[in-house]
Amino acid sequence: MPNITVELLSGRTPDQRREFVAAVTEAAVDILKARRESVRIVYWEIEKSDVANGGIMESDK
């Protein structure tokens, strides 16, 4: 049973999220030979104000 955790900055539309999880599920089925119903994806949205790269807040870019 693959458990896949995804962390992305917020701002994706519900349709983008649906398409993404469908593609990730399909990859797990094809590559890992997992049963589709066993693929679990947890999607975490992170606000830009909660992330910094290279000492610069994402919200300041």
C-alpha positions, 0 to 999 in steps of 0.5 A: 500500500503506497502512502504518498505525501505531497507538499506544495505551495498553495494556489492550485485549483481543485481541477489541478489537484485532481489531475495531479493525484490521478497522475500520481496514482496512475504512476504508482499503479504502473510502476509499483504494480500497486492496486489502485484502491491501495494508493493513498495520497495526502496533499498538504498545502503550504502558504508562501508565508510559511516557506523560505528558500535561500533566506528569502520568504516565498511571500516576498518574491 
